[in-house]
Amino acid sequence: MAAYLLAVCEVTNRAETLKEYQLKSAELIAKHGGKYLVRGPSAGNIEGDFLQGKVVVLSEWSSVDDINAFINGDEYQNNVKHLRDGTGNYHIAIFEGA
């Protein structure tokens, strides 16, 4: 069953390490079989203001296990995740497909 990784990001510091994080995490996502569906700010808010000024990243995966292998893998945990430290507030969740 398809699974989705959703991140709602409020970037407060566009440090150079954030650019490196974006590149390296994109490489790892592809390596683990994920593909981006959405990666950026909204084209316009329809209702509410929670997403105002936020970036949404939505990726599709073959399974929840594939997402967990990416998120919990040594390469992401030890070499990539820390690159976004101090750059903002991140809300990240896994969803199973309908």
MMTF fields as JSON, N, C-alpha, C and O atoms, coordinates in Angstrom:
{
  "mmtfVersion": "1.0.0",
  "mmtfProducer": "UNKNOWN",
  "numBonds": 391,
  "numAtoms": 392,
  "numGroups": 98,
  "numChains": 1,
  "numModels": 1,
  "chainsPerModel": [1],
  "groupsPerChain": [98],
  "chainIdList": ["A"],
  "bondAtomList": [4, 2, 8, 6, 12, 10, 16, 14, 20, 18, 24, 22, 28, 26, 32, 30, 36, 34, 40, 38, 44, 42, 48, 46, 52, 50, 56, 54, 60, 58, 64, 62, 68, 66, 72, 70, 76, 74, 80, 78, 84, 82, 88, 86, 92, 90, 96, 94, 100, 98, 104, 102, 108, 106, 112, 110, 116, 114, 120, 118, 124, 122, 128, 126, 132, 130, 136, 134, 140, 138, 144, 142, 148, 146, 152, 150, 156, 154, 160, 158, 164, 162, 168, 166, 172, 170, 176, 174, 180, 178, 184, 182, 188, 186, 192, 190, 196, 194, 200, 198, 204, 202, 208, 206, 212, 210, 216, 214, 220, 218, 224, 222, 228, 226, 232, 230, 236, 234, 240, 238, 244, 242, 248, 246, 252, 250, 256, 254, 260, 258, 264, 262, 268, 266, 272, 270, 276, 274, 280, 278, 284, 282, 288, 286, 292, 290, 296, 294, 300, 298, 304, 302, 308, 306, 312, 310, 316, 314, 320, 318, 324, 322, 328, 326, 332, 330, 336, 334, 340, 338, 344, 342, 348, 346, 352, 350, 356, 354, 360, 358, 364, 362, 368, 366, 372, 370, 376, 374, 380, 378, 384, 382, 388, 386],
  "bondOrderList": [1, 1, 1, 1, 1, 1, 1, 1, 1, 1, 1, 1, 1, 1, 1, 1, 1, 1, 1, 1, 1, 1, 1, 1, 1, 1, 1, 1, 1, 1, 1, 1, 1, 1, 1, 1, 1, 1, 1, 1, 1, 1, 1, 1, 1, 1, 1, 1, 1, 1, 1, 1, 1, 1, 1, 1, 1, 1, 1, 1, 1, 1, 1, 1, 1, 1, 1, 1, 1, 1, 1, 1, 1, 1, 1, 1, 1, 1, 1, 1, 1, 1, 1, 1, 1, 1, 1, 1, 1, 1, 1, 1, 1, 1, 1, 1, 1],
  "groupList": [{"groupName": "MET", "atomNameList": ["N", "CA", "C", "O"], "elementList": ["N", "C", "C", "O"], "formalChargeList": [0, 0, 0, 0], "bondAtomList": [1, 0, 2, 1, 3, 2], "bondOrderList": [1, 1, 2], "singleLetterCode": "M", "chemCompType": "L-PEPTIDE LINKING"}, {"groupName": "ALA", "atomNameList": ["N", "CA", "C", "O"], "elementList": ["N", "C", "C", "O"], "formalChargeList": [0, 0, 0, 0], "bondAtomList": [1, 0, 2, 1, 3, 2], "bondOrderList": [1, 1, 2], "singleLetterCode": "A", "chemCompType": "L-PEPTIDE LINKING"}, {"groupName": "TYR", "atomNameList": ["N", "CA", "C", "O"], "elementList": ["N", "C", "C", "O"], "formalChargeList": [0, 0, 0, 0], "bondAtomList": [1, 0, 2, 1, 3, 2], "bondOrderList": [1, 1, 2], "singleLetterCode": "Y", "chemCompType": "L-PEPTIDE LINKING"}, {"groupName": "LEU", "atomNameList": ["N", "CA", "C", "O"], "elementList": ["N", "C", "C", "O"], "formalChargeList": [0, 0, 0, 0], "bondAtomList": [1, 0, 2, 1, 3, 2], "bondOrderList": [1, 1, 2], "singleLetterCode": "L", "chemCompType": "L-PEPTIDE LINKING"}, {"groupName": "VAL", "atomNameList": ["N", "CA", "C", "O"], "elementList": ["N", "C", "C", "O"], "formalChargeList": [0, 0, 0, 0], "bondAtomList": [1, 0, 2, 1, 3, 2], "bondOrderList": [1, 1, 2], "singleLetterCode": "V", "chemCompType": "L-PEPTIDE LINKING"}, {"groupName": "CYS", "atomNameList": ["N", "CA", "C", "O"], "elementList": ["N", "C", "C", "O"], "formalChargeList": [0, 0, 0, 0], "bondAtomList": [1, 0, 2, 1, 3, 2], "bondOrderList": [1, 1, 2], "singleLetterCode": "C", "chemCompType": "L-PEPTIDE LINKING"}, {"groupName": "GLU", "atomNameList": ["N", "CA", "C", "O"], "elementList": ["N", "C", "C", "O"], "formalChargeList": [0, 0, 0, 0], "bondAtomList": [1, 0, 2, 1, 3, 2], "bondOrderList": [1, 1, 2], "singleLetterCode": "E", "chemCompType": "L-PEPTIDE LINKING"}, {"groupName": "THR", "atomNameList": ["N", "CA", "C", "O"], "elementList": ["N", "C", "C", "O"], "formalChargeList": [0, 0, 0, 0], "bondAtomList": [1, 0, 2, 1, 3, 2], "bondOrderList": [1, 1, 2], "singleLetterCode": "T", "chemCompType": "L-PEPTIDE LINKING"}, {"groupName": "ASN", "atomNameList": ["N", "CA", "C", "O"], "elementList": ["N", "C", "C", "O"], "formalChargeList": [0, 0, 0, 0], "bondAtomList": [1, 0, 2, 1, 3, 2], "bondOrderList": [1, 1, 2], "singleLetterCode": "N", "chemCompType": "L-PEPTIDE LINKING"}, {"groupName": "ARG", "atomNameList": ["N", "CA", "C", "O"], "elementList": ["N", "C", "C", "O"], "formalChargeList": [0, 0, 0, 0], "bondAtomList": [1, 0, 2, 1, 3, 2], "bondOrderList": [1, 1, 2], "singleLetterCode": "R", "chemCompType": "L-PEPTIDE LINKING"}, {"groupName": "LYS", "atomNameList": ["N", "CA", "C", "O"], "elementList": ["N", "C", "C", "O"], "formalChargeList": [0, 0, 0, 0], "bondAtomList": [1, 0, 2, 1, 3, 2], "bondOrderList": [1, 1, 2], "singleLetterCode": "K", "chemCompType": "L-PEPTIDE LINKING"}, {"groupName": "GLN", "atomNameList": ["N", "CA", "C", "O"], "elementList": ["N", "C", "C", "O"], "formalChargeList": [0, 0, 0, 0], "bondAtomList": [1, 0, 2, 1, 3, 2], "bondOrderList": [1, 1, 2], "singleLetterCode": "Q", "chemCompType": "L-PEPTIDE LINKING"}, {"groupName": "SER", "atomNameList": ["N", "CA", "C", "O"], "elementList": ["N", "C", "C", "O"], "formalChargeList": [0, 0, 0, 0], "bondAtomList": [1, 0, 2, 1, 3, 2], "bondOrderList": [1, 1, 2], "singleLetterCode": "S", "chemCompType": "L-PEPTIDE LINKING"}, {"groupName": "ILE", "atomNameList": ["N", "CA", "C", "O"], "elementList": ["N", "C", "C", "O"], "formalChargeList": [0, 0, 0, 0], "bondAtomList": [1, 0, 2, 1, 3, 2], "bondOrderList": [1, 1, 2], "singleLetterCode": "I", "chemCompType": "L-PEPTIDE LINKING"}, {"groupName": "HIS", "atomNameList": ["N", "CA", "C", "O"], "elementList": ["N", "C", "C", "O"], "formalChargeList": [0, 0, 0, 0], "bondAtomList": [1, 0, 2, 1, 3, 2], "bondOrderList": [1, 1, 2], "singleLetterCode": "H", "chemCompType": "L-PEPTIDE LINKING"}, {"groupName": "GLY", "atomNameList": ["N", "CA", "C", "O"], "elementList": ["N", "C", "C", "O"], "formalChargeList": [0, 0, 0, 0], "bondAtomList": [1, 0, 2, 1, 3, 2], "bondOrderList": [1, 1, 2], "singleLetterCode": "G", "chemCompType": "PEPTIDE LINKING"}, {"groupName": "PRO", "atomNameList": ["N", "CA", "C", "O"], "elementList": ["N", "C", "C", "O"], "formalChargeList": [0, 0, 0, 0], "bondAtomList": [1, 0, 2, 1, 3, 2], "bondOrderList": [1, 1, 2], "singleLetterCode": "P", "chemCompType": "L-PEPTIDE LINKING"}, {"groupName": "ASP", "atomNameList": ["N", "CA", "C", "O"], "elementList": ["N", "C", "C", "O"], "formalChargeList": [0, 0, 0, 0], "bondAtomList": [1, 0, 2, 1, 3, 2], "bondOrderList": [1, 1, 2], "singleLetterCode": "D", "chemCompType": "L-PEPTIDE LINKING"}, {"groupName": "PHE", "atomNameList": ["N", "CA", "C", "O"], "elementList": ["N", "C", "C", "O"], "formalChargeList": [0, 0, 0, 0], "bondAtomList": [1, 0, 2, 1, 3, 2], "bondOrderList": [1, 1, 2], "singleLetterCode": "F", "chemCompType": "L-PEPTIDE LINKING"}, {"groupName": "TRP", "atomNameList": ["N", "CA", "C", "O"], "elementList": ["N", "C", "C", "O"], "formalChargeList": [0, 0, 0, 0], "bondAtomList": [1, 0, 2, 1, 3, 2], "bondOrderList": [1, 1, 2], "singleLetterCode": "W", "chemCompType": "L-PEPTIDE LINKING"}],
  "groupTypeList": [0, 1, 1, 2, 3, 3, 1, 4, 5, 6, 4, 7, 8, 9, 1, 6, 7, 3, 10, 6, 2, 11, 3, 10, 12, 1, 6, 3, 13, 1, 10, 14, 15, 15, 10, 2, 3, 4, 9, 15, 16, 12, 1, 15, 8, 13, 6, 15, 17, 18, 3, 11, 15, 10, 4, 4, 4, 3, 12, 6, 19, 12, 12, 4, 17, 17, 13, 8, 1, 18, 13, 8, 15, 17, 6, 2, 11, 8, 8, 4, 10, 14, 3, 9, 17, 15, 7, 15, 8, 2, 14, 13, 1, 13, 18, 6, 15, 1],
  "groupIdList": [1, 2, 3, 4, 5, 6, 7, 8, 9, 10, 11, 12, 13, 14, 15, 16, 17, 18, 19, 20, 21, 22, 23, 24, 25, 26, 27, 28, 29, 30, 31, 32, 33, 34, 35, 36, 37, 38, 39, 40, 41, 42, 43, 44, 45, 46, 47, 48, 49, 50, 51, 52, 53, 54, 55, 56, 57, 58, 59, 60, 61, 62, 63, 64, 65, 66, 67, 68, 69, 70, 71, 72, 73, 74, 75, 76, 77, 78, 79, 80, 81, 82, 83, 84, 85, 86, 87, 88, 89, 90, 91, 92, 93, 94, 95, 96, 97, 98],
  "secStructList": [7, 7, 3, 3, 3, 3, 3, 3, 3, 3, 3, 1, 7, 7, 7, 2, 2, 2, 2, 2, 2, 2, 2, 2, 2, 2, 2, 2, 2, 2, 2, 6, 6, 7, 3, 3, 3, 3, 3, 3, 7, 7, 1, 7, 7, 7, 1, 7, 1, 6, 6, 6, 6, 7, 3, 3, 3, 3, 3, 3, 3, 1, 7, 2, 2, 2, 2, 2, 2, 2, 2, 2, 1, 2, 0, 0, 0, 0, 0, 0, 4, 4, 4, 4, 6, 6, 1, 3, 3, 3, 3, 3, 3, 3, 3, 3, 7, 7],
  "xCoordList": [0.846, 0.0, 0.892, 1.873, 0.554, 1.329, 1.309, 0.357, 2.384, 2.503, 3.076, 3.729, 2.821, 3.204, 3.924, 3.531, 4.971, 5.706, 5.401, 5.704, 4.801, 4.405, 5.211, 5.282, 5.814, 6.539, 5.977, 5.889, 5.598, 5.187, 6.298, 6.554, 6.954, 8.184, 8.026, 7.541, 8.444, 8.514, 9.995, 10.618, 10.541, 11.968, 12.191, 11.599, 13.061, 13.366, 14.804, 15.158, 15.635, 17.04, 17.492, 17.666, 17.681, 18.092, 19.617, 20.291, 20.128, 21.567, 22.041, 21.252, 23.316, 23.903, 23.681, 23.526, 23.665, 23.472, 22.083, 21.901, 21.106, 19.763, 19.772, 19.099, 20.525, 20.645, 21.272, 20.84, 22.289, 22.947, 21.978, 21.943, 21.19, 20.17, 19.193, 18.881, 18.711, 17.735, 18.298, 17.608, 19.53, 20.164, 20.381, 20.029, 20.959, 21.284, 20.039, 19.988, 19.033, 17.804, 17.081, 16.506, 17.096, 16.473, 17.157, 16.489, 18.475, 19.217, 18.842, 18.636, 18.755, 18.415, 16.98, 16.701, 16.07, 14.673, 14.579, 13.917, 15.232, 15.225, 15.872, 15.374, 16.969, 17.684, 16.795, 16.901, 15.922, 15.032, 13.683, 12.781, 13.538, 12.318, 11.213, 10.107, 11.485, 10.469, 10.483, 11.49, 9.36, 9.318, 8.488, 7.454, 8.973, 8.287, 7.002, 6.974, 5.937, 4.685, 4.491, 3.962, 4.923, 4.833, 6.112, 6.588, 6.665, 7.88, 7.96, 8.616, 7.284, 7.325, 6.154, 5.356, 6.055, 4.937, 3.658, 3.698, 2.534, 1.257, 1.15, 1.785, 0.347, 0.083, -0.973, -1.204, -1.605, -2.602, -3.375, -3.717, -3.653, -4.437, -5.918, -6.354, -6.681, -8.118, -8.853, -9.815, -8.382, -9.063, -8.046, -7.186, -8.144, -7.225, -5.872, -5.565, -5.06, -3.756, -2.585, -1.445, -2.853, -1.784, -0.65, 0.519, -0.975, 0.049, 0.678, 1.591, 0.197, 0.762, 2.239, 2.593, 3.091, 4.528, 5.233, 6.405, 4.56, 5.156, 5.51, 4.982, 6.393, 6.752, 6.223, 6.393, 5.585, 5.073, 5.895, 6.144, 6.304, 7.018, 6.224, 6.068, 5.728, 4.961, 5.644, 5.837, 6.003, 6.631, 5.837, 5.219, 5.87, 5.146, 6.14, 7.214, 5.765, 6.626, 5.817, 4.587, 6.489, 5.809, 5.163, 4.134, 5.77, 5.25, 5.749, 6.694, 5.102, 5.543, 6.938, 7.764, 7.197, 8.517, 9.626, 10.713, 9.353, 10.359, 10.637, 11.783, 9.588, 9.778, 10.606, 11.547, 10.257, 10.998, 12.452, 13.333, 12.719, 14.103, 14.892, 16.062, 14.258, 14.899, 15.129, 16.254, 14.051, 14.112, 15.055, 15.814, 15.011, 15.799, 17.163, 17.95, 17.44, 18.713, 19.899, 19.785, 21.022, 22.246, 22.641, 23.083, 22.479, 22.919, 22.142, 22.733, 20.805, 20.007, 20.278, 20.53, 20.227, 20.385, 21.753, 21.851, 22.803, 24.167, 24.758, 25.612, 24.313, 24.975, 24.113, 24.639, 22.794, 21.923, 21.044, 21.008, 20.35, 19.335, 19.876, 19.197, 21.074, 21.64, 21.827, 21.953, 21.848, 22.067, 20.921, 21.097, 19.741, 18.618, 18.458, 17.555, 19.319, 19.264, 19.362, 20.217, 18.485, 18.517, 17.98, 18.137, 17.348, 16.853, 15.347, 14.825, 14.642, 13.201, 12.459, 13.046, 11.144, 10.251, 9.68, 9.201, 9.739, 9.355, 8.322, 8.506, 7.234, 6.186, 6.145, 5.853, 6.441, 6.609, 5.784, 5.798, 5.057, 4.23, 4.158, 4.396, 3.825, 3.633, 2.141, 1.428, 1.682, 0.282, 0.22, 1.001, -0.707, -0.948, -1.933, -2.836, -1.769, -2.687, -4.075, -4.255, -5.039, -6.428, -6.674, -7.786],
  "yCoordList": [-1.18, 0.0, 1.243, 1.307, 2.208, 3.457, 4.153, 4.038, 4.869, 5.65, 7.018, 7.182, 7.986, 9.366, 9.959, 9.746, 10.696, 11.434, 12.906, 13.468, 13.521, 14.926, 15.736, 15.398, 16.806, 17.74, 19.136, 19.601, 19.797, 21.199, 21.964, 21.766, 22.838, 23.473, 24.988, 25.628, 25.535, 26.988, 27.344, 27.194, 27.805, 28.114, 29.488, 30.48, 29.529, 30.788, 31.238, 32.379, 30.336, 30.638, 29.884, 28.666, 30.592, 29.96, 29.8, 30.331, 29.065, 28.814, 27.991, 27.288, 28.083, 27.3, 25.807, 25.053, 25.383, 23.962, 23.493, 22.311, 24.391, 24.011, 23.627, 22.677, 24.355, 24.007, 22.623, 21.817, 22.371, 21.061, 19.973, 18.888, 20.27, 19.321, 18.989, 17.82, 20.008, 19.793, 18.882, 17.983, 19.111, 18.286, 16.852, 15.905, 16.697, 15.357, 14.554, 13.351, 15.205, 14.465, 14.054, 12.967, 14.896, 14.541, 13.316, 12.425, 13.275, 12.115, 10.847, 9.793, 10.958, 9.798, 9.346, 8.147, 10.3, 9.947, 9.131, 8.094, 9.59, 8.854, 7.48, 6.492, 7.419, 6.159, 5.139, 3.939, 5.613, 4.735, 4.529, 3.925, 5.026, 4.768, 5.788, 5.579, 6.889, 7.932, 8.888, 9.023, 9.549, 10.569, 11.747, 11.58, 12.942, 14.156, 14.352, 14.183, 14.713, 15.119, 16.622, 17.273, 17.168, 18.605, 18.985, 18.258, 20.146, 20.611, 22.13, 22.647, 22.838, 24.289, 24.925, 24.235, 26.234, 26.952, 26.762, 26.336, 27.081, 26.954, 27.996, 29.049, 27.676, 28.615, 29.631, 30.622, 29.384, 30.295, 29.616, 28.438, 30.35, 29.802, 29.978, 31.037, 28.934, 28.982, 29.244, 30.011, 28.594, 28.752, 28.56, 27.683, 29.367, 29.271, 29.872, 30.194, 30.018, 30.646, 29.783, 30.247, 28.531, 27.664, 27.503, 27.48, 27.394, 27.149, 28.419, 28.346, 29.577, 30.851, 30.921, 30.775, 31.143, 31.268, 29.945, 29.937, 28.834, 27.517, 26.871, 27.244, 25.919, 25.091, 23.688, 23.168, 23.084, 21.725, 20.806, 21.103, 19.687, 18.672, 17.378, 16.865, 16.86, 15.623, 14.652, 14.946, 13.495, 12.473, 11.179, 10.87, 10.429, 9.16, 8.01, 8.081, 6.955, 5.796, 4.53, 4.572, 3.423, 2.14, 1.638, 0.963, 1.971, 1.46, 2.306, 3.084, 2.14, 2.78, 2.28, 3.042, 0.996, 0.436, 1.151, 1.369, 1.516, 2.242, 3.622, 4.073, 4.287, 5.598, 5.439, 6.198, 4.457, 4.236, 3.871, 4.27, 3.112, 2.769, 4.031, 4.151, 4.967, 6.246, 7.074, 7.479, 7.32, 8.193, 7.65, 8.409, 6.347, 5.749, 5.241, 4.765, 5.343, 4.848, 5.659, 6.855, 4.999, 5.639, 6.841, 7.866, 6.71, 7.792, 9.08, 10.157, 8.97, 10.166, 10.659, 11.846, 9.766, 10.149, 10.749, 11.711, 10.192, 10.622, 11.673, 12.456, 11.7, 12.56, 13.677, 14.611, 13.598, 14.562, 15.345, 16.574, 14.671, 15.319, 16.558, 17.583, 16.472, 17.585, 18.858, 19.946, 18.733, 19.9, 20.908, 22.067, 20.474, 21.415, 21.957, 22.753, 21.537, 22.046, 23.567, 24.146, 24.205, 25.651, 26.426, 27.645, 25.736, 26.428, 26.665, 27.345, 26.115, 26.338, 25.335, 24.602, 25.321, 24.41, 23.431, 23.818, 22.149, 21.1, 20.186, 19.712, 19.945, 19.023, 17.94, 18.218, 16.699, 15.613, 14.42, 14.048, 13.812, 12.654, 11.712, 12.1, 10.464, 9.426, 9.141, 9.052, 9.001, 8.671, 7.469, 7.366, 6.561, 5.452, 5.871, 6.664, 5.342, 5.666, 5.095, 4.147, 5.696, 5.253, 3.977, 3.449],
  "zCoordList": [0.0, 0.0, 0.0, 0.74, -0.814, -0.88, 0.483, 1.255, 0.74, 1.97, 1.61, 0.579, 2.47, 2.19, 3.395, 4.542, 3.115, 4.142, 3.926, 2.874, 4.932, 4.846, 5.846, 7.027, 5.357, 6.217, 5.982, 4.846, 7.076, 7.024, 7.723, 8.911, 6.972, 7.434, 7.509, 6.576, 8.631, 8.788, 8.871, 9.922, 7.784, 7.725, 8.343, 7.918, 9.358, 10.05, 9.811, 10.107, 9.273, 9.041, 7.798, 7.839, 6.706, 5.454, 5.407, 4.523, 6.368, 6.465, 5.269, 4.637, 4.969, 3.882, 4.097, 3.136, 5.349, 5.63, 5.196, 4.903, 5.15, 4.709, 3.229, 2.828, 2.432, 1.007, 0.849, 0.025, 1.648, 1.609, 2.057, 1.477, 3.093, 3.563, 2.441, 2.213, 1.743, 0.67, -0.417, -0.898, -0.795, -1.833, -1.37, -2.074, -0.193, 0.295, 0.64, 0.383, 1.22, 1.55, 0.27, 0.217, -0.759, -2.039, -2.648, -3.171, -2.579, -3.094, -2.341, -2.943, -1.013, -0.187, -0.402, -0.431, -0.555, -0.805, -2.09, -2.121, -3.138, -4.404, -4.246, -4.783, -3.517, -3.296, -2.586, -2.839, -1.702, -0.945, -1.628, -1.047, -2.854, -3.612, -3.452, -3.951, -2.765, -2.608, -3.784, -4.478, -4.002, -5.054, -4.558, -3.911, -4.882, -4.462, -5.259, -6.479, -4.54, -5.165, -5.029, -5.93, -3.895, -3.607, -2.882, -2.011, -3.257, -2.585, -2.722, -3.626, -1.817, -1.862, -1.14, -0.505, -1.237, -0.603, -1.416, -2.571, -0.799, -1.496, -2.607, -2.565, -3.577, -4.671, -4.243, -4.936, -3.114, -2.568, -1.45, -1.556, -0.383, 0.716, 0.43, -0.022, 0.697, 0.474, 1.778, 1.822, 2.842, 4.126, 5.251, 5.172, 6.279, 7.407, 7.089, 5.941, 8.148, 7.949, 8.428, 8.44, 8.823, 9.328, 8.313, 8.698, 7.038, 6.022, 5.458, 4.636, 5.895, 5.436, 5.813, 6.983, 4.827, 5.082, 5.314, 5.692, 5.1, 5.323, 3.984, 2.936, 4.044, 2.901, 3.188, 4.291, 2.2, 2.344, 1.444, 0.275, 2.024, 1.267, 1.422, 2.53, 0.31, 0.306, -0.645, -1.824, -0.116, -0.954, -0.868, 0.151, -1.973, -2.064, -2.032, -2.629, -1.328, -1.128, -1.36, -1.377, -1.535, -1.719, -0.435, -0.473, 0.704, 1.981, 3.146, 3.011, 4.278, 5.52, 5.886, 6.389, 5.633, 5.935, 5.164, 5.698, 3.909, 3.118, 3.706, 3.733, 4.174, 4.816, 6.079, 6.313, 6.885, 8.133, 7.873, 8.635, 6.801, 6.457, 6.116, 6.481, 5.42, 5.098, 6.366, 6.658, 7.111, 8.295, 9.363, 9.967, 9.598, 10.678, 10.234, 11.052, 8.944, 8.425, 8.918, 9.186, 9.03, 9.514, 8.653, 9.173, 7.339, 6.451, 6.72, 6.801, 6.861, 7.149, 8.568, 8.776, 9.529, 10.934, 11.242, 12.005, 10.658, 11.004, 10.068, 10.484, 8.801, 7.823, 7.251, 6.645, 7.432, 6.762, 7.732, 7.67, 8.609, 9.46, 10.186, 10.243, 10.732, 11.506, 10.674, 11.235, 9.347, 8.491, 8.555, 8.179, 9.032, 9.155, 10.578, 10.838, 11.491, 12.866, 12.878, 12.209, 13.637, 13.792, 12.599, 12.534, 11.652, 10.457, 10.467, 9.583, 11.454, 11.48, 12.329, 13.125, 12.137, 12.844, 11.837, 10.771, 12.195, 11.264, 11.907, 13.028, 11.183, 11.601, 10.523, 9.36, 10.928, 9.96, 10.399, 11.572, 9.449, 9.763, 8.574, 7.43, 8.873, 7.862, 7.742, 8.741, 6.498, 6.235, 5.31, 4.364, 5.581, 4.665, 3.611, 3.877, 2.402, 1.31, 1.558, 2.322, 0.897, 1.068, 0.308, 0.331]
}
